């Protein structure tokens, strides 16, 4: 999310307080905050993004990315191992 600079801390806390937001990260680059949203069904994501996150003060712009699979470091090491 791109957030108005004076609102970054308050916005991060407001996002962290939302039911489906599991983590909020302050990041560098094009965006200011990244929120990890966890829902059981993809349909719920629309409700969270437009019904909850969009109402948080200070947010200028969002980009929603959907993860299909998660990998841990252990999984990635095994995936790229040449079997030695």
PDB file with one MODEL, atoms N, CA, C and O in Angstrom:
MODEL        1
ATOM      1  N   UNK A   1       0.819  -1.175   0.000  1.00  0.00           N
ATOM      2  CA  UNK A   1       0.000   0.000   0.000  1.00  0.00           C
ATOM      3  C   UNK A   1       0.869   1.246   0.000  1.00  0.00           C
ATOM      4  O   UNK A   1       1.914   1.303   0.648  1.00  0.00           O
ATOM      5  N   UNK A   2       0.418   2.213  -0.726  1.00  0.00           N
ATOM      6  CA  UNK A   2       1.033   3.532  -0.653  1.00  0.00           C
ATOM      7  C   UNK A   2       0.211   4.299   0.375  1.00  0.00           C
ATOM      8  O   UNK A   2      -1.017   4.339   0.301  1.00  0.00           O
ATOM      9  N   UNK A   3       0.906   4.907   1.337  1.00  0.00           N
ATOM     10  CA  UNK A   3       0.241   5.569   2.455  1.00  0.00           C
ATOM     11  C   UNK A   3       0.776   6.988   2.591  1.00  0.00           C
ATOM     12  O   UNK A   3       1.965   7.236   2.386  1.00  0.00           O
ATOM     13  N   UNK A   4      -0.110   7.917   2.937  1.00  0.00           N
ATOM     14  CA  UNK A   4       0.327   9.284   3.202  1.00  0.00           C
ATOM     15  C   UNK A   4       1.327   9.237   4.361  1.00  0.00           C
ATOM     16  O   UNK A   4       1.012   8.686   5.416  1.00  0.00           O
ATOM     17  N   UNK A   5       2.536   9.808   4.184  1.00  0.00           N
ATOM     18  CA  UNK A   5       3.601   9.683   5.184  1.00  0.00           C
ATOM     19  C   UNK A   5       3.198   9.958   6.638  1.00  0.00           C
ATOM     20  O   UNK A   5       3.608   9.203   7.519  1.00  0.00           O
ATOM     21  N   UNK A   6       2.416  11.003   6.928  1.00  0.00           N
ATOM     22  CA  UNK A   6       2.098  11.218   8.341  1.00  0.00           C
ATOM     23  C   UNK A   6       1.216  10.132   8.963  1.00  0.00           C
ATOM     24  O   UNK A   6       1.087  10.061  10.186  1.00  0.00           O
ATOM     25  N   UNK A   7       0.610   9.290   8.126  1.00  0.00           N
ATOM     26  CA  UNK A   7      -0.332   8.283   8.612  1.00  0.00           C
ATOM     27  C   UNK A   7       0.243   6.866   8.657  1.00  0.00           C
ATOM     28  O   UNK A   7      -0.462   5.936   9.047  1.00  0.00           O
ATOM     29  N   UNK A   8       1.501   6.682   8.268  1.00  0.00           N
ATOM     30  CA  UNK A   8       2.045   5.330   8.129  1.00  0.00           C
ATOM     31  C   UNK A   8       1.907   4.509   9.410  1.00  0.00           C
ATOM     32  O   UNK A   8       1.421   3.380   9.356  1.00  0.00           O
ATOM     33  N   UNK A   9       2.318   5.040  10.547  1.00  0.00           N
ATOM     34  CA  UNK A   9       2.252   4.268  11.794  1.00  0.00           C
ATOM     35  C   UNK A   9       0.820   3.947  12.192  1.00  0.00           C
ATOM     36  O   UNK A   9       0.514   2.808  12.544  1.00  0.00           O
ATOM     37  N   UNK A  10      -0.058   4.941  12.138  1.00  0.00           N
ATOM     38  CA  UNK A  10      -1.461   4.707  12.497  1.00  0.00           C
ATOM     39  C   UNK A  10      -2.136   3.751  11.528  1.00  0.00           C
ATOM     40  O   UNK A  10      -2.931   2.903  11.934  1.00  0.00           O
ATOM     41  N   UNK A  11      -1.819   3.890  10.249  1.00  0.00           N
ATOM     42  CA  UNK A  11      -2.400   3.008   9.240  1.00  0.00           C
ATOM     43  C   UNK A  11      -1.936   1.570   9.462  1.00  0.00           C
ATOM     44  O   UNK A  11      -2.734   0.636   9.376  1.00  0.00           O
ATOM     45  N   UNK A  12      -0.656   1.394   9.746  1.00  0.00           N
ATOM     46  CA  UNK A  12      -0.123   0.054  10.007  1.00  0.00           C
ATOM     47  C   UNK A  12      -0.838  -0.580  11.197  1.00  0.00           C
ATOM     48  O   UNK A  12      -1.203  -1.754  11.145  1.00  0.00           O
ATOM     49  N   UNK A  13      -1.040   0.175  12.255  1.00  0.00           N
ATOM     50  CA  UNK A  13      -1.725  -0.359  13.435  1.00  0.00           C
ATOM     51  C   UNK A  13      -3.182  -0.684  13.134  1.00  0.00           C
ATOM     52  O   UNK A  13      -3.690  -1.721  13.561  1.00  0.00           O
ATOM     53  N   UNK A  14      -3.851   0.191  12.405  1.00  0.00           N
ATOM     54  CA  UNK A  14      -5.249  -0.059  12.032  1.00  0.00           C
ATOM     55  C   UNK A  14      -5.377  -1.316  11.186  1.00  0.00           C
ATOM     56  O   UNK A  14      -6.309  -2.100  11.367  1.00  0.00           O
ATOM     57  N   UNK A  15      -4.449  -1.508  10.272  1.00  0.00           N
ATOM     58  CA  UNK A  15      -4.463  -2.714   9.436  1.00  0.00           C
ATOM     59  C   UNK A  15      -4.217  -3.961  10.283  1.00  0.00           C
ATOM     60  O   UNK A  15      -4.892  -4.977  10.115  1.00  0.00           O
ATOM     61  N   UNK A  16      -3.246  -3.877  11.192  1.00  0.00           N
ATOM     62  CA  UNK A  16      -2.921  -5.025  12.044  1.00  0.00           C
ATOM     63  C   UNK A  16      -4.089  -5.423  12.934  1.00  0.00           C
ATOM     64  O   UNK A  16      -4.192  -6.579  13.343  1.00  0.00           O
ATOM     65  N   UNK A  17      -4.960  -4.483  13.233  1.00  0.00           N
ATOM     66  CA  UNK A  17      -6.121  -4.747  14.081  1.00  0.00           C
ATOM     67  C   UNK A  17      -7.273  -5.422  13.331  1.00  0.00           C
ATOM     68  O   UNK A  17      -8.216  -5.900  13.961  1.00  0.00           O
ATOM     69  N   UNK A  18      -7.213  -5.467  11.998  1.00  0.00           N
ATOM     70  CA  UNK A  18      -8.283  -6.092  11.218  1.00  0.00           C
ATOM     71  C   UNK A  18      -8.235  -7.608  11.384  1.00  0.00           C
ATOM     72  O   UNK A  18      -7.156  -8.193  11.479  1.00  0.00           O
ATOM     73  N   UNK A  19      -9.386  -8.231  11.419  1.00  0.00           N
ATOM     74  CA  UNK A  19      -9.512  -9.660  11.689  1.00  0.00           C
ATOM     75  C   UNK A  19      -8.700 -10.548  10.752  1.00  0.00           C
ATOM     76  O   UNK A  19      -8.038 -11.474  11.219  1.00  0.00           O
ATOM     77  N   UNK A  20      -8.730 -10.298   9.469  1.00  0.00           N
ATOM     78  CA  UNK A  20      -8.085 -11.188   8.506  1.00  0.00           C
ATOM     79  C   UNK A  20      -6.651 -10.795   8.164  1.00  0.00           C
ATOM     80  O   UNK A  20      -6.005 -11.471   7.363  1.00  0.00           O
ATOM     81  N   UNK A  21      -6.147  -9.724   8.752  1.00  0.00           N
ATOM     82  CA  UNK A  21      -4.767  -9.305   8.499  1.00  0.00           C
ATOM     83  C   UNK A  21      -3.882  -9.977   9.536  1.00  0.00           C
ATOM     84  O   UNK A  21      -4.018  -9.736  10.736  1.00  0.00           O
ATOM     85  N   UNK A  22      -2.969 -10.826   9.061  1.00  0.00           N
ATOM     86  CA  UNK A  22      -2.106 -11.558   9.990  1.00  0.00           C
ATOM     87  C   UNK A  22      -0.800 -10.825  10.273  1.00  0.00           C
ATOM     88  O   UNK A  22      -0.240 -10.964  11.360  1.00  0.00           O
ATOM     89  N   UNK A  23      -0.307 -10.048   9.314  1.00  0.00           N
ATOM     90  CA  UNK A  23       0.953  -9.330   9.477  1.00  0.00           C
ATOM     91  C   UNK A  23       0.919  -8.049   8.662  1.00  0.00           C
ATOM     92  O   UNK A  23       0.260  -7.980   7.624  1.00  0.00           O
ATOM     93  N   UNK A  24       1.637  -7.031   9.138  1.00  0.00           N
ATOM     94  CA  UNK A  24       1.816  -5.786   8.383  1.00  0.00           C
ATOM     95  C   UNK A  24       3.299  -5.458   8.432  1.00  0.00           C
ATOM     96  O   UNK A  24       3.909  -5.464   9.501  1.00  0.00           O
ATOM     97  N   UNK A  25       3.873  -5.172   7.279  1.00  0.00           N
ATOM     98  CA  UNK A  25       5.295  -4.861   7.179  1.00  0.00           C
ATOM     99  C   UNK A  25       5.488  -3.457   6.631  1.00  0.00           C
ATOM    100  O   UNK A  25       4.801  -3.054   5.693  1.00  0.00           O
ATOM    101  N   UNK A  26       6.409  -2.720   7.206  1.00  0.00           N
ATOM    102  CA  UNK A  26       6.859  -1.446   6.657  1.00  0.00           C
ATOM    103  C   UNK A  26       7.974  -1.800   5.675  1.00  0.00           C
ATOM    104  O   UNK A  26       8.907  -2.522   6.028  1.00  0.00           O
ATOM    105  N   UNK A  27       7.878  -1.293   4.443  1.00  0.00           N
ATOM    106  CA  UNK A  27       8.832  -1.675   3.402  1.00  0.00           C
ATOM    107  C   UNK A  27       9.379  -0.439   2.688  1.00  0.00           C
ATOM    108  O   UNK A  27       8.838   0.659   2.811  1.00  0.00           O
ATOM    109  N   UNK A  28      10.455  -0.644   1.946  1.00  0.00           N
ATOM    110  CA  UNK A  28      11.022   0.433   1.141  1.00  0.00           C
ATOM    111  C   UNK A  28      10.627   0.214  -0.312  1.00  0.00           C
ATOM    112  O   UNK A  28      10.224  -0.881  -0.705  1.00  0.00           O
ATOM    113  N   UNK A  29      10.747   1.261  -1.089  1.00  0.00           N
ATOM    114  CA  UNK A  29      10.440   1.151  -2.515  1.00  0.00           C
ATOM    115  C   UNK A  29       9.162   1.877  -2.861  1.00  0.00           C
ATOM    116  O   UNK A  29       8.806   2.877  -2.238  1.00  0.00           O
ATOM    117  N   UNK A  30       8.481   1.364  -3.858  1.00  0.00           N
ATOM    118  CA  UNK A  30       7.274   2.001  -4.382  1.00  0.00           C
ATOM    119  C   UNK A  30       6.144   2.062  -3.346  1.00  0.00           C
ATOM    120  O   UNK A  30       5.339   2.993  -3.355  1.00  0.00           O
ATOM    121  N   UNK A  31       6.090   1.074  -2.464  1.00  0.00           N
ATOM    122  CA  UNK A  31       5.025   1.003  -1.475  1.00  0.00           C
ATOM    123  C   UNK A  31       5.565   1.231  -0.077  1.00  0.00           C
ATOM    124  O   UNK A  31       6.764   1.091   0.166  1.00  0.00           O
ATOM    125  N   UNK A  32       4.675   1.585   0.842  1.00  0.00           N
ATOM    126  CA  UNK A  32       5.057   1.872   2.225  1.00  0.00           C
ATOM    127  C   UNK A  32       4.760   0.720   3.172  1.00  0.00           C
ATOM    128  O   UNK A  32       5.526   0.455   4.099  1.00  0.00           O
ATOM    129  N   UNK A  33       3.644   0.037   2.938  1.00  0.00           N
ATOM    130  CA  UNK A  33       3.229  -1.063   3.809  1.00  0.00           C
ATOM    131  C   UNK A  33       2.806  -2.265   2.972  1.00  0.00           C
ATOM    132  O   UNK A  33       2.283  -2.120   1.868  1.00  0.00           O
ATOM    133  N   UNK A  34       3.041  -3.444   3.516  1.00  0.00           N
ATOM    134  CA  UNK A  34       2.534  -4.681   2.949  1.00  0.00           C
ATOM    135  C   UNK A  34       1.729  -5.363   4.044  1.00  0.00           C
ATOM    136  O   UNK A  34       2.227  -5.554   5.153  1.00  0.00           O
ATOM    137  N   UNK A  35       0.499  -5.727   3.744  1.00  0.00           N
ATOM    138  CA  UNK A  35      -0.346  -6.448   4.691  1.00  0.00           C
ATOM    139  C   UNK A  35      -0.583  -7.852   4.163  1.00  0.00           C
ATOM    140  O   UNK A  35      -0.926  -8.035   2.995  1.00  0.00           O
ATOM    141  N   UNK A  36      -0.401  -8.834   5.019  1.00  0.00           N
ATOM    142  CA  UNK A  36      -0.681 -10.224   4.666  1.00  0.00           C
ATOM    143  C   UNK A  36      -2.091 -10.534   5.151  1.00  0.00           C
ATOM    144  O   UNK A  36      -2.382 -10.469   6.345  1.00  0.00           O
ATOM    145  N   UNK A  37      -2.953 -10.871   4.207  1.00  0.00           N
ATOM    146  CA  UNK A  37      -4.352 -11.176   4.505  1.00  0.00           C
ATOM    147  C   UNK A  37      -4.548 -12.676   4.323  1.00  0.00           C
ATOM    148  O   UNK A  37      -4.153 -13.244   3.305  1.00  0.00           O
ATOM    149  N   UNK A  38      -5.153 -13.304   5.308  1.00  0.00           N
ATOM    150  CA  UNK A  38      -5.398 -14.745   5.232  1.00  0.00           C
ATOM    151  C   UNK A  38      -6.894 -15.003   5.304  1.00  0.00           C
ATOM    152  O   UNK A  38      -7.552 -14.672   6.291  1.00  0.00           O
ATOM    153  N   UNK A  39      -7.422 -15.604   4.233  1.00  0.00           N
ATOM    154  CA  UNK A  39      -8.842 -15.948   4.167  1.00  0.00           C
ATOM    155  C   UNK A  39      -8.961 -17.399   3.696  1.00  0.00           C
ATOM    156  O   UNK A  39      -8.056 -17.929   3.052  1.00  0.00           O
ATOM    157  N   UNK A  40     -10.076 -18.025   4.023  1.00  0.00           N
ATOM    158  CA  UNK A  40     -10.291 -19.423   3.622  1.00  0.00           C
ATOM    159  C   UNK A  40     -10.680 -19.531   2.150  1.00  0.00           C
ATOM    160  O   UNK A  40     -10.238 -20.445   1.454  1.00  0.00           O
ATOM    161  N   UNK A  41     -11.495 -18.609   1.681  1.00  0.00           N
ATOM    162  CA  UNK A  41     -11.987 -18.630   0.310  1.00  0.00           C
ATOM    163  C   UNK A  41     -11.566 -17.338  -0.394  1.00  0.00           C
ATOM    164  O   UNK A  41     -11.590 -16.267   0.212  1.00  0.00           O
ATOM    165  N   UNK A  42     -11.182 -17.433  -1.668  1.00  0.00           N
ATOM    166  CA  UNK A  42     -10.764 -16.240  -2.406  1.00  0.00           C
ATOM    167  C   UNK A  42     -11.864 -15.180  -2.462  1.00  0.00           C
ATOM    168  O   UNK A  42     -11.572 -13.986  -2.531  1.00  0.00           O
ATOM    169  N   UNK A  43     -13.125 -15.610  -2.434  1.00  0.00           N
ATOM    170  CA  UNK A  43     -14.242 -14.652  -2.452  1.00  0.00           C
ATOM    171  C   UNK A  43     -14.182 -13.696  -1.266  1.00  0.00           C
ATOM    172  O   UNK A  43     -14.585 -12.538  -1.376  1.00  0.00           O
ATOM    173  N   UNK A  44     -13.683 -14.179  -0.141  1.00  0.00           N
ATOM    174  CA  UNK A  44     -13.588 -13.352   1.063  1.00  0.00           C
ATOM    175  C   UNK A  44     -12.582 -12.217   0.887  1.00  0.00           C
ATOM    176  O   UNK A  44     -12.699 -11.172   1.528  1.00  0.00           O
ATOM    177  N   UNK A  45     -11.607 -12.422   0.029  1.00  0.00           N
ATOM    178  CA  UNK A  45     -10.562 -11.417  -0.187  1.00  0.00           C
ATOM    179  C   UNK A  45     -11.158 -10.098  -0.664  1.00  0.00           C
ATOM    180  O   UNK A  45     -10.746  -9.032  -0.207  1.00  0.00           O
ATOM    181  N   UNK A  46     -12.113 -10.158  -1.569  1.00  0.00           N
ATOM    182  CA  UNK A  46     -12.760  -8.937  -2.066  1.00  0.00           C
ATOM    183  C   UNK A  46     -13.429  -8.178  -0.935  1.00  0.00           C
ATOM    184  O   UNK A  46     -13.356  -6.950  -0.879  1.00  0.00           O
ATOM    185  N   UNK A  47     -14.080  -8.901  -0.033  1.00  0.00           N
ATOM    186  CA  UNK A  47     -14.737  -8.246   1.105  1.00  0.00           C
ATOM    187  C   UNK A  47     -13.725  -7.567   2.021  1.00  0.00           C
ATOM    188  O   UNK A  47     -13.957  -6.458   2.501  1.00  0.00           O
ATOM    189  N   UNK A  48     -12.610  -8.235   2.256  1.00  0.00           N
ATOM    190  CA  UNK A  48     -11.584  -7.665   3.135  1.00  0.00           C
ATOM    191  C   UNK A  48     -10.945  -6.442   2.491  1.00  0.00           C
ATOM    192  O   UNK A  48     -10.790  -5.408   3.140  1.00  0.00           O
ATOM    193  N   UNK A  49     -10.574  -6.555   1.220  1.00  0.00           N
ATOM    194  CA  UNK A  49      -9.880  -5.448   0.551  1.00  0.00           C
ATOM    195  C   UNK A  49     -10.794  -4.242   0.366  1.00  0.00           C
ATOM    196  O   UNK A  49     -10.417  -3.122   0.712  1.00  0.00           O
ATOM    197  N   UNK A  50     -11.987  -4.457  -0.174  1.00  0.00           N
ATOM    198  CA  UNK A  50     -12.865  -3.316  -0.451  1.00  0.00           C
ATOM    199  C   UNK A  50     -13.717  -2.906   0.744  1.00  0.00           C
ATOM    200  O   UNK A  50     -14.085  -1.738   0.867  1.00  0.00           O
ATOM    201  N   UNK A  51     -14.032  -3.843   1.617  1.00  0.00           N
ATOM    202  CA  UNK A  51     -14.904  -3.527   2.732  1.00  0.00           C
ATOM    203  C   UNK A  51     -14.191  -3.120   4.002  1.00  0.00           C
ATOM    204  O   UNK A  51     -14.775  -2.442   4.848  1.00  0.00           O
ATOM    205  N   UNK A  52     -12.930  -3.521   4.154  1.00  0.00           N
ATOM    206  CA  UNK A  52     -12.195  -3.210   5.377  1.00  0.00           C
ATOM    207  C   UNK A  52     -10.949  -2.369   5.114  1.00  0.00           C
ATOM    208  O   UNK A  52     -10.812  -1.267   5.647  1.00  0.00           O
ATOM    209  N   UNK A  53     -10.047  -2.888   4.296  1.00  0.00           N
ATOM    210  CA  UNK A  53      -8.777  -2.191   4.060  1.00  0.00           C
ATOM    211  C   UNK A  53      -8.994  -0.842   3.395  1.00  0.00           C
ATOM    212  O   UNK A  53      -8.339   0.133   3.762  1.00  0.00           O
ATOM    213  N   UNK A  54      -9.892  -0.764   2.431  1.00  0.00           N
ATOM    214  CA  UNK A  54     -10.133   0.494   1.716  1.00  0.00           C
ATOM    215  C   UNK A  54     -10.660   1.599   2.622  1.00  0.00           C
ATOM    216  O   UNK A  54     -10.579   2.776   2.271  1.00  0.00           O
ATOM    217  N   UNK A  55     -11.195   1.239   3.775  1.00  0.00           N
ATOM    218  CA  UNK A  55     -11.746   2.231   4.708  1.00  0.00           C
ATOM    219  C   UNK A  55     -10.727   2.754   5.715  1.00  0.00           C
ATOM    220  O   UNK A  55     -11.041   3.644   6.505  1.00  0.00           O
ATOM    221  N   UNK A  56      -9.510   2.211   5.693  1.00  0.00           N
ATOM    222  CA  UNK A  56      -8.481   2.633   6.637  1.00  0.00           C
ATOM    223  C   UNK A  56      -7.908   3.980   6.200  1.00  0.00           C
ATOM    224  O   UNK A  56      -7.508   4.147   5.048  1.00  0.00           O
ATOM    225  N   UNK A  57      -7.873   4.924   7.115  1.00  0.00           N
ATOM    226  CA  UNK A  57      -7.361   6.269   6.818  1.00  0.00           C
ATOM    227  C   UNK A  57      -5.892   6.237   6.421  1.00  0.00           C
ATOM    228  O   UNK A  57      -5.101   5.471   6.971  1.00  0.00           O
ATOM    229  N   UNK A  58      -5.547   7.075   5.464  1.00  0.00           N
ATOM    230  CA  UNK A  58      -4.164   7.271   5.064  1.00  0.00           C
ATOM    231  C   UNK A  58      -3.744   6.502   3.832  1.00  0.00           C
ATOM    232  O   UNK A  58      -2.714   6.814   3.234  1.00  0.00           O
ATOM    233  N   UNK A  59      -4.516   5.504   3.436  1.00  0.00           N
ATOM    234  CA  UNK A  59      -4.137   4.705   2.267  1.00  0.00           C
ATOM    235  C   UNK A  59      -4.455   5.478   0.997  1.00  0.00           C
ATOM    236  O   UNK A  59      -5.585   5.915   0.779  1.00  0.00           O
ATOM    237  N   UNK A  60      -3.434   5.636   0.166  1.00  0.00           N
ATOM    238  CA  UNK A  60      -3.569   6.355  -1.094  1.00  0.00           C
ATOM    239  C   UNK A  60      -3.862   5.388  -2.238  1.00  0.00           C
ATOM    240  O   UNK A  60      -4.685   5.669  -3.109  1.00  0.00           O
ATOM    241  N   UNK A  61      -3.171   4.236  -2.221  1.00  0.00           N
ATOM    242  CA  UNK A  61      -3.271   3.283  -3.328  1.00  0.00           C
ATOM    243  C   UNK A  61      -2.891   1.901  -2.825  1.00  0.00           C
ATOM    244  O   UNK A  61      -2.021   1.752  -1.967  1.00  0.00           O
ATOM    245  N   UNK A  62      -3.558   0.896  -3.373  1.00  0.00           N
ATOM    246  CA  UNK A  62      -3.215  -0.484  -3.024  1.00  0.00           C
ATOM    247  C   UNK A  62      -2.988  -1.301  -4.283  1.00  0.00           C
ATOM    248  O   UNK A  62      -3.438  -0.946  -5.372  1.00  0.00           O
ATOM    249  N   UNK A  63      -2.290  -2.385  -4.105  1.00  0.00           N
ATOM    250  CA  UNK A  63      -2.146  -3.393  -5.154  1.00  0.00           C
ATOM    251  C   UNK A  63      -2.325  -4.733  -4.467  1.00  0.00           C
ATOM    252  O   UNK A  63      -1.661  -5.018  -3.471  1.00  0.00           O
ATOM    253  N   UNK A  64      -3.210  -5.545  -4.989  1.00  0.00           N
ATOM    254  CA  UNK A  64      -3.506  -6.838  -4.373  1.00  0.00           C
ATOM    255  C   UNK A  64      -2.832  -7.946  -5.160  1.00  0.00           C
ATOM    256  O   UNK A  64      -3.010  -8.058  -6.373  1.00  0.00           O
ATOM    257  N   UNK A  65      -2.060  -8.762  -4.464  1.00  0.00           N
ATOM    258  CA  UNK A  65      -1.399  -9.919  -5.050  1.00  0.00           C
ATOM    259  C   UNK A  65      -1.939 -11.156  -4.349  1.00  0.00           C
ATOM    260  O   UNK A  65      -2.095 -11.163  -3.128  1.00  0.00           O
ATOM    261  N   UNK A  66      -2.219 -12.190  -5.108  1.00  0.00           N
ATOM    262  CA  UNK A  66      -2.753 -13.421  -4.536  1.00  0.00           C
ATOM    263  C   UNK A  66      -1.676 -14.497  -4.598  1.00  0.00           C
ATOM    264  O   UNK A  66      -1.130 -14.780  -5.665  1.00  0.00           O
ATOM    265  N   UNK A  67      -1.377 -15.094  -3.450  1.00  0.00           N
ATOM    266  CA  UNK A  67      -0.403 -16.185  -3.394  1.00  0.00           C
ATOM    267  C   UNK A  67      -1.130 -17.510  -3.575  1.00  0.00           C
ATOM    268  O   UNK A  67      -2.140 -17.766  -2.921  1.00  0.00           O
ATOM    269  N   UNK A  68      -0.615 -18.344  -4.459  1.00  0.00           N
ATOM    270  CA  UNK A  68      -1.204 -19.655  -4.691  1.00  0.00           C
ATOM    271  C   UNK A  68      -0.529 -20.741  -3.872  1.00  0.00           C
ATOM    272  O   UNK A  68      -1.156 -21.735  -3.506  1.00  0.00           O
ATOM    273  N   UNK A  69       0.744 -20.549  -3.589  1.00  0.00           N
ATOM    274  CA  UNK A  69       1.508 -21.558  -2.860  1.00  0.00           C
ATOM    275  C   UNK A  69       2.567 -20.851  -2.029  1.00  0.00           C
ATOM    276  O   UNK A  69       3.130 -19.842  -2.454  1.00  0.00           O
ATOM    277  N   UNK A  70       2.832 -21.381  -0.850  1.00  0.00           N
ATOM    278  CA  UNK A  70       3.876 -20.817   0.015  1.00  0.00           C
ATOM    279  C   UNK A  70       5.022 -21.815   0.102  1.00  0.00           C
ATOM    280  O   UNK A  70       4.807 -23.026   0.153  1.00  0.00           O
ATOM    281  N   UNK A  71       6.225 -21.295   0.118  1.00  0.00           N
ATOM    282  CA  UNK A  71       7.413 -22.127   0.242  1.00  0.00           C
ATOM    283  C   UNK A  71       8.223 -21.654   1.438  1.00  0.00           C
ATOM    284  O   UNK A  71       8.398 -20.452   1.642  1.00  0.00           O
ATOM    285  N   UNK A  72       8.707 -22.582   2.210  1.00  0.00           N
ATOM    286  CA  UNK A  72       9.632 -22.237   3.282  1.00  0.00           C
ATOM    287  C   UNK A  72      11.048 -22.370   2.723  1.00  0.00           C
ATOM    288  O   UNK A  72      11.235 -22.910   1.632  1.00  0.00           O
ATOM    289  N   UNK A  73      12.031 -21.890   3.452  1.00  0.00           N
ATOM    290  CA  UNK A  73      13.416 -22.026   2.994  1.00  0.00           C
ATOM    291  C   UNK A  73      13.747 -23.499   2.801  1.00  0.00           C
ATOM    292  O   UNK A  73      14.431 -23.859   1.842  1.00  0.00           O
ATOM    293  N   UNK A  74      13.273 -24.349   3.691  1.00  0.00           N
ATOM    294  CA  UNK A  74      13.523 -25.787   3.583  1.00  0.00           C
ATOM    295  C   UNK A  74      12.962 -26.329   2.266  1.00  0.00           C
ATOM    296  O   UNK A  74      13.636 -27.092   1.576  1.00  0.00           O
ATOM    297  N   UNK A  75      11.741 -25.941   1.916  1.00  0.00           N
ATOM    298  CA  UNK A  75      11.111 -26.394   0.672  1.00  0.00           C
ATOM    299  C   UNK A  75      11.915 -25.925  -0.539  1.00  0.00           C
ATOM    300  O   UNK A  75      12.121 -26.688  -1.483  1.00  0.00           O
ATOM    301  N   UNK A  76      12.367 -24.675  -0.514  1.00  0.00           N
ATOM    302  CA  UNK A  76      13.110 -24.133  -1.644  1.00  0.00           C
ATOM    303  C   UNK A  76      14.472 -24.808  -1.781  1.00  0.00           C
ATOM    304  O   UNK A  76      14.909 -25.105  -2.893  1.00  0.00           O
ATOM    305  N   UNK A  77      15.138 -25.050  -0.667  1.00  0.00           N
ATOM    306  CA  UNK A  77      16.445 -25.739  -0.722  1.00  0.00           C
ATOM    307  C   UNK A  77      16.284 -27.128  -1.337  1.00  0.00           C
ATOM    308  O   UNK A  77      17.111 -27.543  -2.150  1.00  0.00           O
ATOM    309  N   UNK A  78      15.231 -27.850  -0.958  1.00  0.00           N
ATOM    310  CA  UNK A  78      14.998 -29.188  -1.509  1.00  0.00           C
ATOM    311  C   UNK A  78      14.639 -29.119  -2.979  1.00  0.00           C
ATOM    312  O   UNK A  78      15.064 -29.970  -3.760  1.00  0.00           O
ATOM    313  N   UNK A  79      13.862 -28.119  -3.368  1.00  0.00           N
ATOM    314  CA  UNK A  79      13.415 -27.990  -4.751  1.00  0.00           C
ATOM    315  C   UNK A  79      14.587 -27.763  -5.705  1.00  0.00           C
ATOM    316  O   UNK A  79      14.594 -28.288  -6.818  1.00  0.00           O
ATOM    317  N   UNK A  80      15.574 -26.983  -5.272  1.00  0.00           N
ATOM    318  CA  UNK A  80      16.680 -26.634  -6.151  1.00  0.00           C
ATOM    319  C   UNK A  80      17.920 -27.479  -5.891  1.00  0.00           C
ATOM    320  O   UNK A  80      18.972 -27.223  -6.477  1.00  0.00           O
ATOM    321  N   UNK A  81      17.814 -28.476  -5.029  1.00  0.00           N
ATOM    322  CA  UNK A  81      18.939 -29.355  -4.734  1.00  0.00           C
ATOM    323  C   UNK A  81      19.190 -30.266  -5.932  1.00  0.00           C
ATOM    324  O   UNK A  81      18.253 -30.729  -6.582  1.00  0.00           O
ATOM    325  N   UNK A  82      20.463 -30.515  -6.213  1.00  0.00           N
ATOM    326  CA  UNK A  82      20.826 -31.429  -7.300  1.00  0.00           C
ATOM    327  C   UNK A  82      21.033 -32.834  -6.789  1.00  0.00           C
ATOM    328  O   UNK A  82      21.530 -33.704  -7.503  1.00  0.00           O
ATOM    329  N   UNK A  83      20.644 -33.050  -5.534  1.00  0.00           N
ATOM    330  CA  UNK A  83      20.712 -34.406  -4.976  1.00  0.00           C
ATOM    331  C   UNK A  83      22.096 -34.868  -4.604  1.00  0.00           C
ATOM    332  O   UNK A  83      22.444 -36.029  -4.819  1.00  0.00           O
ATOM    333  N   UNK A  84      22.893 -33.975  -4.047  1.00  0.00           N
ATOM    334  CA  UNK A  84      24.258 -34.357  -3.734  1.00  0.00           C
ATOM    335  C   UNK A  84      24.490 -34.732  -2.366  1.00  0.00           C
ATOM    336  O   UNK A  84      25.616 -35.073  -2.001  1.00  0.00           O
TER     337      UNK A  84
ENDMDL
END
